[in-house]
Amino acid sequence: MDPSELKQEGNEHFRGQRWEQALAAYRTALGRLPKRRKLPEPKPVPPDDDEDIQESNQEEEEPQELTPEELEHAKTRAVLNANIGACYVKLEDHKLAVEACTEALLDDPNYAKALQRRAASNEKLGTWSSLTAAQEDYNTLLKLGDPSVERSLAALKPRLEAAQKRETDEMLGKLKGIGNSILGNFGLSTDNFQFVPNGEGGYSMNFTR
């Protein structure tokens, strides 16, 4: 089967809630497409007294654009990876769903379905970094003209702040434990050091007994 037939087969499995079979069909279709071609980055041209030579160098180092055929393959890869992400969402493997949607967005950065699925899965993961990533995707969708994400952004803000506080407290707790194990050799603990705001956006450290 060619990729389009395999994609259709995957869609039929998906509609029938056969997530694993749909995933296998989408993966097989993806494997039969050309790999993504990495376009070369334009290199800086060193200063040159000869303007004609400098202009010639710039022309030679211009990155090559994708051909119409490559653009079509990129679009198909994006759809297949987004569909793979949808399968992982149904299988409740949100980490792999994020990875699949990220692959889709490498081929089509403004693919709304991939952005929505990645944001939703990152919300499910619930870490500070994943919630921050979800916020970025919702903001991208908002710029693309989707006002429906405003409610998601509003609901995300307190969760993001809570995750940041929780993970910061956990990190400081671990650092305090390490500090106490070292300072204990000198009869001290981290309680002997107090950090006081200095009024300039930083902190001053005071030693107390």
N, CA and C of each residue as an Amber inpcrd file, in Angstrom:
protein
   627
   0.8390000  -1.2050000   0.0000000   0.0000000   0.0000000   0.0000000
   0.8720000   1.2520000   0.0000000   0.3610000   2.2960000  -0.6410000
   1.0870000   3.5570000  -0.5960000   0.6670000   4.3290000   0.6690000
   1.3810000   5.4060000   1.0020000   1.0830000   6.1360000   2.2500000
  -0.3620000   6.6050000   2.3770000  -0.9660000   7.0410000   1.2760000
  -2.3420000   7.5370000   1.3600000  -3.3210000   6.4190000   1.7120000
  -3.0950000   5.2150000   1.1620000  -3.9610000   4.0690000   1.4860000
  -3.7720000   3.6480000   2.9360000  -2.5300000   3.6560000   3.3930000
  -2.2540000   3.3020000   4.7940000  -2.8590000   4.3390000   5.7440000
  -2.7930000   5.6040000   5.3500000  -3.4100000   6.6540000   6.1630000
  -4.9160000   6.4210000   6.2800000  -5.5540000   6.0760000   5.1510000
  -6.9850000   5.8050000   5.1660000  -7.3040000   4.5990000   6.0480000
  -6.4540000   3.5830000   5.9690000  -6.6370000   2.3990000   6.8180000
  -6.5290000   2.7890000   8.2880000  -5.5350000   3.6320000   8.5910000
  -5.3800000   4.1030000   9.9640000  -6.5900000   4.8770000  10.4350000
  -7.1540000   5.7070000   9.5510000  -8.3500000   6.4750000   9.9150000
  -9.5250000   5.5590000  10.2450000  -9.6580000   4.4700000   9.4640000
 -10.7490000   3.5270000   9.7050000 -10.5760000   2.8420000  11.0580000
  -9.3290000   2.4460000  11.3570000  -9.0560000   1.8500000  12.6740000
  -9.3440000   2.8550000  13.7900000  -8.9650000   4.1120000  13.5540000
  -9.1750000   5.1380000  14.5840000 -10.6660000   5.3390000  14.8490000
 -11.4450000   5.4180000  13.7630000 -12.8940000   5.5770000  13.9380000
 -13.5000000   4.3860000  14.6650000 -12.8780000   3.2190000  14.4830000
 -13.3580000   2.0250000  15.1750000 -12.7680000   1.8560000  16.5660000
 -12.0390000   2.8850000  17.0310000 -11.4230000   2.9060000  18.3650000
 -10.3870000   1.7970000  18.5430000  -9.7640000   1.3970000  17.4500000
  -8.6780000   0.4150000  17.4940000  -7.3620000   1.1910000  17.4280000
  -7.0190000   1.7620000  18.5710000  -5.9210000   2.7230000  18.6090000
  -4.5870000   2.1230000  18.1970000  -4.2870000   0.9090000  18.6740000
  -2.9980000   0.2780000  18.3600000  -2.8710000  -0.0060000  16.8650000
  -3.9700000  -0.5070000  16.2530000  -3.9370000  -0.7940000  14.8220000
  -3.8030000   0.4970000  14.0080000  -4.4850000   1.5450000  14.4480000
  -4.3770000   2.8430000  13.7700000  -2.9490000   3.3510000  13.8540000
  -2.3540000   3.2270000  15.0330000  -0.9740000   3.6670000  15.2460000
  -0.0200000   2.9290000  14.3070000  -0.2080000   1.6120000  14.1790000
   0.6570000   0.8110000  13.3070000   0.5230000   1.2490000  11.8470000
  -0.7090000   1.5250000  11.4160000  -0.9330000   1.9490000  10.0250000
  -0.2900000   3.3060000   9.7540000  -0.4580000   4.2400000  10.6840000
   0.1260000   5.5730000  10.5000000   1.6530000   5.4980000  10.4900000
   2.2170000   4.6820000  11.3680000   3.6770000   4.5490000  11.4140000
   4.2230000   3.9390000  10.1210000   3.5240000   2.9320000   9.6040000
   3.9600000   2.3060000   8.3530000   3.9120000   3.3120000   7.2090000
   2.8280000   4.0890000   7.1590000   2.7020000   5.1200000   6.1200000
   3.8310000   6.1250000   6.2250000   4.1610000   6.5270000   7.4440000
   5.2320000   7.4930000   7.6740000   6.5710000   6.9370000   7.2030000
   6.7830000   5.6380000   7.4390000   8.0330000   5.0070000   7.0430000
   8.2250000   4.9100000   5.5410000   7.1440000   5.0560000   4.7920000
   7.2310000   4.9710000   3.3320000   7.3560000   6.3440000   2.6620000
   7.4490000   7.3650000   3.4700000   7.6610000   8.7160000   2.9410000
   9.1300000   9.0910000   3.0330000   9.6130000   9.9590000   2.1700000
  11.0090000  10.4230000   2.2810000  11.2310000  11.1280000   3.6230000
  12.4410000  10.9980000   4.1390000  12.7860000  11.6720000   5.3870000
  12.8080000  13.1840000   5.1780000  12.5950000  13.9070000   6.2640000
  12.6380000  15.3630000   6.2020000  14.0460000  15.8220000   5.8230000
  14.1280000  16.6880000   4.8360000  15.4340000  17.2130000   4.4180000
  15.7450000  18.4620000   5.2240000  16.8940000  18.4390000   5.8600000
  17.3020000  19.5980000   6.6450000  17.9330000  20.6260000   5.7240000
  17.3140000  21.7970000   5.6780000  17.8400000  22.8500000   4.8230000
  19.0680000  23.4850000   5.4660000  20.1030000  23.7890000   4.6940000
  21.3080000  24.4130000   5.2670000  21.0250000  25.8210000   5.7540000
  21.6420000  26.1630000   6.8700000  21.5210000  27.5230000   7.3930000
  22.4030000  28.4500000   6.5620000  21.9310000  29.6730000   6.3020000
  22.7970000  30.6180000   5.5790000  24.0200000  30.9690000   6.4220000
  25.1940000  30.9230000   5.8180000  26.4300000  31.2100000   6.5400000
  26.7800000  32.6890000   6.4080000  27.3010000  33.2850000   7.4820000
  27.7100000  34.6950000   7.3900000  28.8470000  34.8590000   6.4040000
  28.7680000  35.9120000   5.6390000  29.8080000  36.1720000   4.6370000
  30.8400000  37.1220000   5.2380000  32.1230000  36.7470000   5.2370000
  33.1490000  37.6430000   5.8040000  33.2710000  38.9180000   4.9830000
  33.6470000  40.0160000   5.6210000  33.8190000  41.2740000   4.8890000
  34.8360000  41.1050000   3.7740000  34.5480000  41.7260000   2.6590000
  35.4500000  41.6020000   1.5160000  35.4620000  42.9390000   0.7750000
  36.6380000  43.3580000   0.3900000  36.7550000  44.6350000  -0.3120000
  36.1160000  44.5730000  -1.6920000  36.0720000  43.3870000  -2.2610000
  35.5220000  43.2370000  -3.6050000  34.0330000  42.9340000  -3.4910000
  33.1660000  43.9250000  -3.7550000  31.7280000  43.7630000  -3.5990000
  31.1840000  42.6820000  -4.5200000  31.7470000  42.5320000  -5.7240000
  31.2630000  41.5180000  -6.6600000  31.4650000  40.1190000  -6.1040000
  32.6420000  39.8870000  -5.4810000  32.9350000  38.5740000  -4.8860000
  31.9930000  38.3170000  -3.7230000  31.7480000  39.3520000  -2.8870000
  30.8770000  39.2040000  -1.7190000  29.4550000  38.8390000  -2.1500000
  28.9470000  39.5280000  -3.1820000  27.6090000  39.2260000  -3.6610000
  27.5390000  37.8120000  -4.2200000  28.5890000  37.3590000  -4.8940000
  28.6370000  36.0120000  -5.4550000  28.5920000  34.9670000  -4.3550000
  29.3430000  35.2050000  -3.2580000  29.3460000  34.2730000  -2.1240000
  27.9700000  34.1650000  -1.4940000  27.2790000  35.3050000  -1.3530000
  25.9540000  35.2980000  -0.7530000  24.9880000  34.4710000  -1.5920000
  25.0980000  34.5930000  -2.9040000  24.2080000  33.8360000  -3.7790000
  24.4660000  32.3430000  -3.6480000  25.7360000  31.9440000  -3.5550000
  26.0840000  30.5320000  -3.4630000  25.6020000  29.9140000  -2.1620000
  25.5290000  30.6910000  -1.0800000  25.2190000  30.1350000   0.2230000
  23.7640000  30.3260000   0.6350000  22.9190000  30.7740000  -0.2900000
  21.5020000  30.8910000   0.0270000  20.9050000  29.5080000   0.2380000
  20.0910000  29.3060000   1.3180000  19.4950000  27.9970000   1.5520000
  18.5150000  27.6400000   0.4450000  18.5220000  26.3840000   0.0640000
  17.6480000  25.9210000  -1.0070000  16.2500000  25.6710000  -0.4570000
  15.2290000  26.1720000  -1.1410000  13.8570000  25.9910000  -0.6950000
  13.3680000  24.6030000  -1.0680000  12.2950000  24.1570000  -0.3690000
  11.7030000  22.8600000  -0.6640000  11.0030000  22.8980000  -2.0200000
  11.0990000  21.7960000  -2.7260000  10.3940000  21.6680000  -3.9960000
   8.9120000  21.4270000  -3.7100000   8.0340000  21.6240000  -4.7180000
   6.5990000  21.3350000  -4.5150000   6.3580000  19.9030000  -4.0280000
   7.1360000  18.9510000  -4.5460000   6.9760000  17.5530000  -4.1210000
   7.3670000  17.3920000  -2.6580000   8.4660000  18.0550000  -2.2590000
   8.9070000  17.9740000  -0.8610000   7.8990000  18.6400000   0.0700000
   7.2950000  19.7250000  -0.3780000   6.2660000  20.3890000   0.4210000
   5.0640000  19.4780000   0.6310000   4.7020000  18.7360000  -0.4090000
   3.5790000  17.8010000  -0.3080000   3.9100000  16.6790000   0.6740000
   5.1340000  16.1720000   0.5980000   5.5610000  15.1370000   1.5450000
   5.5650000  15.6740000   2.9780000   6.0070000  16.9280000   3.1290000
   6.0400000  17.5400000   4.4660000   4.6310000  17.6370000   5.0490000
   3.6880000  18.0310000   4.2070000   2.2920000  18.1340000   4.6570000
   1.7630000  16.7700000   5.0880000   2.0650000  15.7290000   4.3110000
   1.6050000  14.3770000   4.6420000   2.2540000  13.8780000   5.9320000
   3.5660000  14.1350000   6.0880000   4.2520000  13.7400000   7.3240000
   3.6260000  14.4300000   8.5260000   3.3070000  15.7120000   8.3720000
   2.7100000  16.4680000   9.4760000   1.3740000  15.8480000   9.8950000
   0.5440000  15.5110000   8.9110000  -0.7680000  14.9140000   9.2160000
  -0.5910000  13.5540000   9.8970000   0.3100000  12.7350000   9.3700000
   0.5200000  11.4030000   9.9470000   1.0480000  11.4960000  11.3750000
   2.0090000  12.3910000  11.6070000   2.5440000  12.5380000  12.9670000
   1.4860000  13.0770000  13.9290000   0.6500000  13.9930000  13.4470000
  -0.4390000  14.4990000  14.2970000  -1.4350000  13.3880000  14.6020000
  -1.6920000  12.5060000  13.6230000  -2.5860000  11.3700000  13.8560000
  -1.9780000  10.3730000  14.8370000  -0.6640000  10.1800000  14.7220000
   0.0370000   9.3270000  15.6950000  -0.1140000   9.9210000  17.0940000
   0.0230000  11.2490000  17.1700000  -0.1830000  11.9260000  18.4540000
  -1.5790000  11.6940000  18.9980000  -2.5850000  11.7090000  18.1180000
  -3.9650000  11.4760000  18.5450000  -4.1350000  10.0640000  19.1000000
  -3.4530000   9.0900000  18.4740000  -3.5030000   7.7190000  18.9850000
  -2.9050000   7.6370000  20.3940000  -1.7710000   8.3030000  20.5900000
  -1.1370000   8.2710000  21.9100000  -1.9960000   8.9660000  22.9620000
  -2.7320000  10.0000000  22.5410000  -3.6620000  10.6520000  23.4730000
  -4.7080000   9.6430000  23.9320000  -5.2670000   8.8900000  22.9900000
  -6.2740000   7.8810000  23.3270000  -5.6850000   6.7840000  24.2030000
  -4.4050000   6.4680000  23.9850000  -3.7290000   5.4450000  24.7910000
  -3.1920000   6.0120000  26.1000000  -3.4310000   7.3190000  26.3220000
  -3.0230000   8.0330000  27.5390000  -1.5140000   8.0230000  27.7560000
  -0.7730000   8.0290000  26.6550000   0.6800000   8.1880000  26.7320000
   0.9850000   9.6010000  26.2290000   0.8580000  10.5570000  27.1240000
   0.9280000  11.9590000  26.7230000   2.3460000  12.4190000  26.3970000
   3.3330000  11.7630000  26.9590000   4.7150000  12.1170000  26.6210000
   4.9950000  11.8050000  25.1460000   4.5780000  10.6150000  24.6830000
   4.7790000  10.2580000  23.2800000   3.8710000  11.0800000  22.3690000
   2.7100000  11.4770000  22.8790000   1.8250000  12.3470000  22.0980000
   2.5030000  13.6870000  21.8340000   3.1710000  14.2260000  22.8500000
   3.9030000  15.4870000  22.6930000   5.0100000  15.3270000  21.6560000
   5.7440000  14.2110000  21.7240000   6.8440000  13.9840000  20.7790000
   6.3300000  13.8860000  19.3400000   5.2120000  13.1730000  19.1500000
   4.6570000  13.0090000  17.8010000   4.1760000  14.3470000  17.2400000
   3.5100000  15.1310000  18.0780000   3.0180000  16.4360000  17.6180000
   4.1670000  17.3990000  17.3380000   5.2350000  17.2720000  18.0930000
   6.4250000  18.0940000  17.8390000   7.0090000  17.7570000  16.4700000
   7.0270000  16.4640000  16.1190000   7.4840000  16.0540000  14.7930000
   6.5870000  16.6530000  13.7120000   5.2770000  16.6440000  13.9480000
   4.3410000  17.2330000  12.9820000   4.6320000  18.7100000  12.7690000
   4.9330000  19.4070000  13.8500000   5.1530000  20.8510000  13.7860000
   6.5030000  21.2110000  13.1510000   7.4180000  20.2640000  13.0970000
   8.6740000  20.5070000  12.3810000   8.4160000  20.6320000  10.8920000
   7.3930000  19.9250000  10.4010000   7.0240000  20.0140000   8.9870000
   6.0130000  21.1190000   8.7190000   5.1930000  21.4330000   9.7070000
   4.1750000  22.4790000   9.5340000   4.0090000  23.2200000  10.8650000
   4.8130000  24.2690000  11.1010000   4.8130000  24.9670000  12.3930000
   3.4670000  25.5740000  12.8080000   2.5880000  25.8160000  11.8560000
   1.2880000  26.4330000  12.1710000   0.1360000  25.4430000  12.0970000
   0.4320000  24.1650000  12.2230000  -0.5970000  23.1250000  12.1450000
  -1.4200000  23.1490000  13.4370000  -2.6340000  23.6730000  13.3490000
  -3.4590000  23.9320000  14.5420000  -3.7540000  22.6600000  15.3350000
  -4.1020000  21.5700000  14.6550000  -4.4430000  20.3310000  15.3700000
  -3.2570000  19.8180000  16.1820000  -2.0620000  19.8950000  15.5870000
  -0.8670000  19.4410000  16.3040000  -0.5770000  20.3370000  17.5050000
  -0.7510000  21.6430000  17.3360000  -0.5570000  22.5740000  18.4550000
  -1.5550000  22.3000000  19.5780000  -2.8070000  22.0780000  19.2170000
  -3.8500000  21.8160000  20.2180000  -3.5750000  20.5190000  20.9640000
  -3.2240000  19.4570000  20.2260000  -2.9740000  18.1660000  20.8680000
  -1.7440000  18.2140000  21.7560000  -0.6910000  18.9050000  21.2830000
   0.5160000  19.0020000  22.1060000   0.2420000  19.7890000  23.3720000
  -0.5100000  20.8800000  23.2500000  -0.8380000  21.6890000  24.4290000
  -1.6660000  20.8780000  25.4260000  -2.6680000  20.1450000  24.9250000
  -3.5250000  19.3520000  25.8090000  -2.7310000  18.2590000  26.5140000
  -1.8140000  17.6040000  25.7830000  -1.0000000  16.5480000  26.4030000
  -0.0150000  17.1240000  27.4110000   0.5530000  18.2810000  27.0950000
   1.4540000  18.9160000  28.0650000   0.6940000  19.3200000  29.3290000
  -0.5620000  19.7160000  29.1670000  -1.3830000  20.0080000  30.3490000
  -1.5610000  18.7510000  31.1930000  -1.7670000  17.6110000  30.5370000
  -1.9340000  16.3490000  31.2630000  -0.6680000  15.9730000  32.0150000
   0.5010000  16.2580000  31.4210000   1.7670000  15.9410000  32.0880000
   1.9300000  16.7700000  33.3580000   1.5040000  18.0230000  33.3050000
   1.3620000  18.8370000  34.5100000   2.6070000  19.3430000  35.1940000
   3.7890000  19.2140000  34.5600000   4.9950000  19.7690000  35.1790000
   5.1120000  21.2480000  34.8230000   5.9940000  21.9300000  35.5260000
   6.2140000  23.3550000  35.2630000   6.6250000  23.5620000  33.8090000
   7.5860000  22.7630000  33.3310000   8.0690000  22.9280000  31.9560000
   6.9950000  22.5680000  30.9350000   6.2210000  21.4990000  31.1990000
   5.1960000  21.1010000  30.2320000   4.0440000  22.1070000  30.2040000
   3.6830000  22.6570000  31.3500000   2.6180000  23.6650000  31.3850000
   3.0730000  24.9590000  30.7040000   4.3620000  25.2770000  30.8490000
   4.9120000  26.4470000  30.1520000   4.8440000  26.2320000  28.6390000
   5.1710000  25.0020000  28.1990000   5.0970000  24.6770000  26.7740000
   3.6620000  24.7600000  26.2690000   2.7080000  24.2940000  27.0900000
   1.2960000  24.3750000  26.7030000   0.8750000  25.8340000  26.5410000
   1.3340000  26.6740000  27.4430000   1.0160000  28.1020000  27.3780000
   1.5490000  28.7070000  26.0710000   2.7560000  28.3190000  25.6830000
   3.3470000  28.8250000  24.4380000   2.5270000  28.3890000  23.2230000
   2.0680000  27.1280000  23.2350000   1.2630000  26.6370000  22.1090000
  -0.0880000  27.3410000  22.0400000  -0.7020000  27.5780000  23.1960000
  -1.9820000  28.2970000  23.2090000  -1.7990000  29.7280000  22.7000000
  -0.6850000  30.3480000  23.0760000  -0.4120000  31.7090000  22.5840000
  -0.2050000  31.7120000  21.0670000   0.4410000  30.6670000  20.5490000
   0.6120000  30.5500000  19.0920000  -0.7430000  30.4100000  18.4130000
  -1.6150000  29.5740000  18.9810000  -2.9530000  29.3960000  18.4170000
  -3.7440000  30.6990000  18.4450000  -3.5440000  31.4660000  19.5110000
  -4.2300000  32.7580000  19.6170000  -3.7700000  33.6990000  18.5080000
  -2.4600000  33.6990000  18.2390000  -1.9200000  34.5320000  17.1580000
  -2.4140000  34.0710000  15.7910000  -2.7130000  32.7620000  15.6930000
  -3.2080000  32.2170000  14.4300000  -4.7030000  32.4820000  14.2360000
  -5.3090000  33.1430000  15.2350000  -6.7080000  33.5380000  15.0890000
  -7.7130000  32.6060000  15.7240000  -7.2870000  31.8500000  16.7550000
  -8.2120000  30.9500000  17.4560000  -8.5410000  31.5340000  18.8290000
  -9.6280000  32.2970000  18.9500000  -9.9600000  32.9270000  20.2370000
 -10.4410000  31.9440000  21.2940000 -10.7780000  30.7170000  20.8840000
 -11.3000000  29.7340000  21.8470000 -10.2570000  29.3380000  22.8880000
  -8.9600000  29.5860000  22.6070000  -7.9210000  29.1790000  23.5560000
  -7.7610000  30.1830000  24.7020000  -8.4390000  31.3130000  24.6310000
  -8.3210000  32.2930000  25.7220000  -8.7670000  31.6950000  27.0450000
  -9.8270000  30.8850000  27.0060000 -10.3030000  30.2380000  28.2310000
  -9.2650000  29.2490000  28.7570000  -8.6280000  28.5100000  27.8450000
  -7.5810000  27.5570000  28.2480000  -6.4010000  28.2790000  28.8800000
  -6.0290000  29.4250000  28.3020000  -4.9230000  30.2140000  28.8470000
  -5.2510000  30.7260000  30.2400000  -6.4770000  31.1940000  30.4240000
  -6.8890000  31.7200000  31.7320000  -6.8690000  30.6200000  32.7880000
  -7.3390000  29.4110000  32.4210000  -7.3670000  28.2960000  33.3660000
  -5.9670000  27.7660000  33.6520000  -5.0690000  27.9570000  32.6940000
  -3.7110000  27.4330000  32.8290000  -2.8570000  28.2550000  33.7880000
  -3.1200000  29.5470000  33.8720000  -2.2540000  30.4370000  34.6510000
  -2.0910000  30.0090000  36.1080000  -3.1760000  29.7640000  36.8870000
  -2.9700000  29.3570000  38.2830000  -2.2780000  27.9970000  38.4100000
  -2.5220000  27.0900000  37.4620000  -1.8570000  25.7830000  37.4890000
  -0.3580000  25.9350000  37.2510000  -0.0140000  26.8420000  36.3480000
   1.3900000  27.0860000  36.0470000   2.1030000  27.6730000  37.2610000
   1.4700000  28.6360000  37.9180000   2.0630000  29.2550000  39.1030000
   2.2190000  28.2390000  40.2350000   1.2170000  27.3630000  40.4100000
   1.2770000  26.3530000  41.4660000   2.3920000  25.3400000  41.1850000
   2.5290000  24.9300000  39.9150000   3.5810000  23.9720000  39.5460000
   4.9590000  24.5910000  39.7430000   5.0880000  25.8680000  39.3960000
   6.3680000  26.5560000  39.5770000   6.7410000  26.6070000  41.0580000
   5.7690000  26.9550000  41.9010000   6.0390000  27.0360000  43.3440000
   6.3880000  25.6570000  43.9020000   5.6090000  24.6470000  43.5000000
   5.8270000  23.2960000  44.0130000   7.2180000  22.7860000  43.6420000
   7.6000000  22.9480000  42.3670000   8.8890000  22.4270000  41.9380000
  10.0500000  23.2470000  42.4780000   9.8340000  24.5570000  42.6570000
  10.8800000  25.4010000  43.2610000  11.0890000  25.0050000  44.7160000
   9.9850000  24.7860000  45.4350000  10.0860000  24.3630000  46.8390000
  10.7880000  23.0080000  46.9580000  10.4690000  22.0920000  46.0370000
  11.1140000  20.7740000  46.0650000  12.6100000  20.9030000  45.8210000
  12.9720000  21.7490000  44.8570000  14.3890000  21.9390000  44.5360000
  15.1290000  22.5710000  45.7160000  14.5200000  23.5960000  46.3170000
  15.1620000  24.2490000  47.4610000  15.2890000  23.2950000  48.6330000
  14.2710000  22.4190000  48.7980000  14.3330000  21.4270000  49.8710000
  15.5000000  20.4740000  49.6790000  15.7230000  20.0460000  48.4430000
  16.8450000  19.1500000  48.1540000  18.1800000  19.8620000  48.3720000
  18.2440000  21.1310000  47.9210000  19.4810000  21.8950000  48.1080000
  19.7670000  22.1250000  49.5830000  18.6840000  22.3530000  50.3490000
  18.8500000  22.5570000  51.7920000  19.3910000  21.2970000  52.4500000
  18.8910000  20.1290000  51.9860000  19.3730000  18.8620000  52.5380000
  20.8530000  18.6610000  52.2530000  21.2680000  18.9970000  51.0270000
  22.6850000  18.8710000  50.6690000  23.5240000  19.8440000  51.4880000
  23.0150000  21.0740000  51.6250000  23.7360000  22.0820000  52.4010000
  23.8970000  21.6750000  53.8490000  22.8490000  21.1230000  54.4460000
  22.9150000  20.6930000  55.8480000  23.9140000  19.5530000  56.0360000
  23.9960000  18.6420000  55.0510000  24.9320000  17.5190000  55.1930000
  26.3750000  18.0170000  55.1770000  26.6270000  19.1110000  54.4320000
  27.9870000  19.6760000  54.3860000  28.2570000  20.5410000  55.6180000
  27.3060000  21.4550000  55.9290000  27.5030000  22.3680000  57.0460000
  27.5210000  21.6460000  58.3910000  26.8880000  20.4530000  58.4440000
  26.8740000  19.6980000  59.6970000  28.2610000  19.3480000  60.1800000
  29.2040000  19.2340000  59.2520000  30.5940000  18.9360000  59.6400000
  31.2270000  20.0800000  60.4360000  30.6090000  21.2820000  60.3270000
  31.1370000  22.4480000  61.0360000  30.2000000  22.8900000  62.1610000
  29.2440000  22.0300000  62.4920000  28.3030000  22.3710000  63.5590000
  27.3100000  23.4350000  63.1410000  27.0610000  23.5680000  61.8460000
  26.1380000  24.5740000  61.3310000  25.0440000  23.9110000  60.5090000
  24.0270000  24.7100000  60.1500000  22.9850000  24.2490000  59.2330000
  22.5520000  25.4390000  58.3820000  21.7490000  25.1650000  57.3970000
  21.2720000  26.2520000  56.5370000  20.4070000  27.2340000  57.3120000
  19.8940000  26.8330000  58.4670000  19.0980000  27.7540000  59.2950000
  19.9420000  28.8990000  59.8300000  21.2830000  28.7270000  59.7990000
  22.1710000  29.7930000  60.2580000  22.3360000  30.9010000  59.2140000
  21.7830000  30.6870000  58.0270000  21.9250000  31.6720000  56.9550000
  20.5400000  32.1420000  56.5250000  20.3450000  33.4530000  56.5540000
  19.0680000  34.0310000  56.1720000  19.2560000  34.9180000  54.9460000
  18.3470000  34.7670000  53.9990000  18.3990000  35.5890000  52.7860000
  17.3320000  36.6750000  52.8980000  17.7870000  37.9250000  52.8570000
  16.9030000  39.0760000  53.0560000  16.8960000  39.9210000  51.7840000
  15.7010000  40.2780000  51.2720000  15.6450000  41.1350000  50.0750000
  16.4310000  42.4240000  50.2880000  17.2560000  42.8090000  49.3160000
  18.0790000  44.0090000  49.4650000  17.4500000  45.2510000  48.8480000
  16.2210000  45.1270000  48.3380000  15.5330000  46.2680000  47.7550000
  15.9700000  46.6040000  46.3450000  16.8920000  45.8180000  45.7940000
  17.3840000  46.0560000  44.4340000  17.1140000  44.8650000  43.5200000
  16.1760000  44.0390000  43.9430000  15.8400000  42.8590000  43.1400000
  16.6420000  41.6320000  43.4850000  17.5810000  41.7540000  44.4420000
  18.4060000  40.6230000  44.8530000  18.2530000  40.3700000  46.3510000
  19.1770000  39.5630000  46.8690000  19.1200000  39.1910000  48.2850000
  20.4900000  39.3900000  48.9400000  20.4610000  39.6840000  50.2500000
  21.6590000  39.7320000  51.0440000  21.6240000  38.5500000  52.0100000
  22.7790000  37.9470000  52.2710000  22.8320000  36.7920000  53.1620000
  23.3460000  37.2270000  54.5250000  22.5820000  36.9160000  55.5700000
  22.9870000  37.2060000  56.9420000  23.2570000  35.9060000  57.6920000
  24.3090000  35.9250000  58.5080000  24.6490000  34.7470000  59.3130000
  24.1260000  34.9570000  60.7200000  23.3900000  33.9600000  61.2350000
  22.8730000  34.0150000  62.6010000  23.1870000  32.7170000  63.3230000
  23.2660000  32.8290000  64.6540000  23.4930000  31.6140000  65.4590000
  22.2560000  31.3360000  66.3010000
